[in-house]
Amino acid sequence: MVHGLDSYAGYLHVDRSGRPSLVLDLMEEFRPHVDILVLKLKPNGGWVDGGLLTREARAQIVQRWVELKLEPAVARQVAAAVAHLEGRSLYAPHSL
């Protein structure tokens, strides 16, 4: 538990056993970044196997995510969410 939050107690995604709902909630605002990132990488038909991204495709996406240095933005948003949940500030979503 980082920041003292239970990663399984979400507020957007339904709580399910073994599912880190809060993590999914916090990552939701970064979905457009990932969508744009994937589209810019211009995947070919070899990215999907059995309806899932291949290991190589996931590796390329993660590598590009790291190159774009989006990790600090995620960390800032988590800290902002914690401050909001603790009543210390208003929450402003991340924007592209």
Backbone as a ProteinNet text record, in pm:
[ID]
protein_1_A
[PRIMARY]
MVHGLDSYAGYLHVDRSGRPSLVLDLMEEFRPHVDILVLKLKPNGGWVDGGLLTREARAQIVQRWVELKLEPAVARQVAAAVAHLEGRSLYAPHSL
[TERTIARY]
82.9	0	87.7	83.7	152.8	50.9	90.9	2.8	-108.1	-101.4	-200.3	-335.1	-343.4	-469.8	-476.4	-596.1	-618.7	-639.8	-547.7	-554.6	-673.7	-739.8	-854.5	-987.8	-987.2	-1110.8	-1123.8	-1191	-1207	-1331.8	-1343	-1462.3	-1528	-1461.6	-1522.3	-1545.7	-1443.2	-1455	-1513.7	-1595.1	-1659.5	-1553.4	-1566.2	-1474.9	-1500	-1392.5	-1398.5	-1276.3	-1293	-1183.2	-1062	-946.7	-822.5	-803.2	-895.2	-886.5	-851	-739.6	-698	-780.7	-904.5	-999	-949.8	-886.9	-838.3	-728.4	-642.5	-536.8	-599.8	-700.8	-770.8	-838.2	-897	-960.9	-859.8	-745.5	-644.2	-582.5	-575.6	-517.2	-614.6	-742.9	-844.8	-818.6	-775.6	-753.4	-632.5	-551	-436	-465.8	-587.1	-626.5	-605.8	-641.9	-617.9	-469.7	-380.3	-236.4	-197.8	-247.5	-213.4	-274.8	-399.2	-464.1	-385.4	-348.1	-271.7	-134.9	-72.1	58.6	52.1	-48.7	-63.5	-88.8	-175	-203.6	-80.6	1.3	123.1	227.9	226.6	321.1	281.2	160	108.1	128.6	58.7	76.5	30.8	100.2	57.8	-25.1	-67.1	-150.7	-83.6	49.4	121.3	118	48.9	43.7	-54.6	-146.3	-252.6	-243.9	-258.6	-260.1	-371.2	-470.3	-582.3	-661.2	-667.5	-743.7	-667.1	-541.7	-459	-334.3	-282.7	-156.9	-44.3	45.2	160.2	258.1	348.3	452.4	535	566.5	645	568.7	440	358.8	357.2	335.6	333.8	469.7	577	711.6	733.5	686.2	701	621	502.1	418.1	484.1	530.9	596	722.8	801.3	924	890.8	788.9	752.1	698.1	621	568.3	684.2	787.9	905.3	978.5	991.9	1058.5	985	853.3	773.2	772.5	832.5	843.5	707.2	611.8	477.2	463.5	560.7	555.9	542.4	619.2	603.2	463	401.6	264.9	167.7	186.1	101.1	120.9	246.8	277	213.7	219.8	156.8	5.8	-56.4	-201.4	-241.9	-162	-190.7	-181.8	-78	-64	-181.2	-225.7	-339.8	-468.3	-484.5	-602.7	-602.9	-486.8	-475.6	-512.7	-458.5	-488.9	-638.4	-700.7	-844.9	-923.8	-888	-959	-943.7	-832.8	-810.3	-870.8	-933.3	-998.2	-903.9	-782	-683.8	-687.3	-747.8	-751.9	-856.7	-888.2	-976	-893.1	-957.6	-886.9	-906.6	-797.8	-803.1	-747.3	-826.9	-778.2	-664.6	-582.3	-471.7	-531.2	-471.8	-518.7	-402.6	-437.4	-335	-269.9
-118.2	0	125.1	196.5	324.5	432.4	531.9	641.9	596.6	474.4	427.1	391.8	375.5	340.8	191.5	137.7	-2.2	-11.7	-73.3	-78	-158.3	-232.1	-313	-243.1	-125.7	-52	63.7	38.7	140.7	223.4	327.4	411.3	420.9	379.7	374.6	229.6	147.3	6.5	-71.5	-168.4	-250.9	-333.3	-340.4	-422.2	-569.8	-640.7	-785	-845.2	-964	-1032	-1043.4	-998.6	-1009.3	-904.4	-810.5	-707.1	-573.2	-512.3	-384.7	-267.8	-255.9	-158.7	-14.5	21.8	159.2	188.6	93.6	110.4	134.2	56.4	74.3	210.3	254.1	386.2	497.3	490.5	595	595.4	481	473	513.8	519.7	547.6	678.5	781.6	909.8	907.8	804	791.4	703.2	651.2	566.4	637.2	766	832.2	835.3	849.2	846.4	713.1	606.3	472.7	452.3	495.4	480.4	553.8	678.4	757.6	695.2	649.8	586.6	465.6	381.2	260.9	299.1	398.3	440	497.7	571.7	629.8	523.9	415	306.5	228.2	250.7	186.9	35.8	-30.7	-176.2	-246.4	-353.6	-435.2	-552.3	-636.9	-749.7	-845.5	-840.8	-932.7	-894.8	-787.1	-742.8	-821.9	-890.1	-959.3	-1109	-1183.7	-1328.8	-1380.6	-1441.9	-1494.7	-1385.9	-1267.6	-1157.9	-1077.5	-1113	-1042.4	-986.2	-876.9	-822.5	-922.3	-932.4	-1021	-960.2	-1042.4	-996.1	-884.3	-899.2	-798.9	-666.1	-671.9	-550.2	-479.3	-554.4	-493.9	-431.7	-499.5	-447.2	-315.2	-305.1	-180.8	-67.1	-98.3	3.3	52.2	-39.3	-1.1	79.2	36.1	108.8	252.8	270.8	406.3	488.5	424.8	491.9	548.4	465.7	507	620.3	609.7	714.9	848.7	844.1	966.1	1022.9	948.8	991.4	1024.8	934	954	907.4	831.9	781.9	894.2	1005	1113.5	1175.4	1180.6	1234.1	1144.2	1013.9	920	937.4	949.1	967.1	1095.3	1203.5	1329.9	1314.2	1243.1	1225.6	1137.4	1037.1	954	1038.9	1120.6	1208.7	1306	1358.3	1450.1	1378.6	1254.2	1176.4	1149.8	1118.4	1095.1	1221.5	1335.3	1462.6	1491.2	1460.2	1482.6	1388.8	1261.5	1163.7	1194.4	1256.6	1295.1	1432	1496.9	1625.2	1744	1728.6	1837.2	1927.4	1880.6	1962.9	1909.6	1991.2	1946.8	1868.2	1780.3	1696.4	1753.1	1769.4	1811.2	1699.1	1644.4	1534.3	1577	1480.8	1503.2	1525.5	1613.6	1634.8	1617.3	1584.5	1564.6	1695.1
0	0	0	-107	-115.2	-82.9	-9.4	31.4	126.2	176.1	271.7	211.7	80.7	16.2	-12	-5.3	-38.6	-189	-260.5	-406.9	-458.4	-369.4	-410.8	-387	-324.8	-295.4	-393.7	-504.6	-607	-588.4	-669.2	-665.2	-802.2	-909	-1041.8	-1085	-1068.5	-1104.5	-986.8	-1019.8	-917.5	-845	-712.8	-634.1	-663.2	-695.8	-717	-650.4	-601	-533.7	-626.6	-577.2	-652.4	-759.8	-772.2	-876.3	-813	-853.3	-794.4	-849.6	-806.8	-861.8	-851.3	-740.6	-725.9	-827.4	-852	-952	-1088.7	-1121.2	-1248.5	-1255.1	-1144.9	-1139.8	-1167.9	-1102.2	-1116.4	-1256.4	-1319.3	-1452.7	-1562.6	-1530.8	-1632.2	-1707.5	-1637.9	-1705.6	-1798.5	-1791.1	-1880	-2001.1	-2007.9	-2121.5	-2256	-2269.9	-2398.9	-2437.6	-2339.1	-2368.9	-2431.5	-2373.6	-2424.2	-2561.6	-2580.2	-2710.9	-2818.9	-2791.2	-2888.1	-2911.8	-2805	-2815.5	-2908.1	-2890	-2972.4	-3117.9	-3140.5	-3277.3	-3346	-3272.1	-3330.5	-3361.2	-3286.9	-3314.3	-3439	-3485.7	-3607.8	-3606.2	-3516	-3507.9	-3635.8	-3666.5	-3780.5	-3728.6	-3813.6	-3774.1	-3677.8	-3666.5	-3580.1	-3432.5	-3397.6	-3258.1	-3173.5	-3238.1	-3164.2	-3190.2	-3081.7	-3092.2	-3002.8	-3061.4	-2983.2	-2911.8	-2970.3	-2909.8	-2806.4	-2780.5	-2682.2	-2748.4	-2691.1	-2741.5	-2716.9	-2813.4	-2797.2	-2697.6	-2650.3	-2558.7	-2622.7	-2751.2	-2822.9	-2830.7	-2856.9	-2864.6	-2730.1	-2622.8	-2488.9	-2456.8	-2496	-2470.3	-2543.9	-2667.7	-2743.9	-2680.2	-2633.6	-2569.2	-2440.7	-2358.6	-2232.5	-2261	-2358.7	-2392.3	-2432.1	-2512.4	-2556.3	-2439.1	-2350.4	-2230.7	-2148.2	-2130.4	-2053.2	-2125.2	-2255.8	-2333.8	-2321	-2313.7	-2302.2	-2160.3	-2067.1	-1927.3	-1865.8	-1884.8	-1830.4	-1686.2	-1638.5	-1500.1	-1397.1	-1407.9	-1310.9	-1313.3	-1430.5	-1439.8	-1364.1	-1375.9	-1303	-1152.8	-1110.1	-967.2	-913.1	-991.3	-948.2	-933.3	-1025.8	-1019.7	-901.5	-871	-754.1	-627.9	-617.1	-500.5	-492	-606.8	-608.6	-566.4	-609.1	-570.7	-420.6	-366.4	-221.6	-145.4	-187.9	-121.2	-127.3	-239.7	-252.7	-161	-161.8	-78.3	70.6	106.3	246.2	278.6	179.7	201.7	205.7	155.1	158.5	36.4	-74.2	-194.9	-291.9	-391.6	-498.9	-598.6	-671.2	-769.8	-908.8	-979.8	-1120.3	-1204.9	-1294.5	-1378.6	-1469	-1502.8	-1597.1	-1734.8	-1812.4	-1949	-2046	-2167.4	-2270.5	-2307.5
[MASK]
++++++++++++++++++++++++++++++++++++++++++++++++++++++++++++++++++++++++++++++++++++++++++++++++

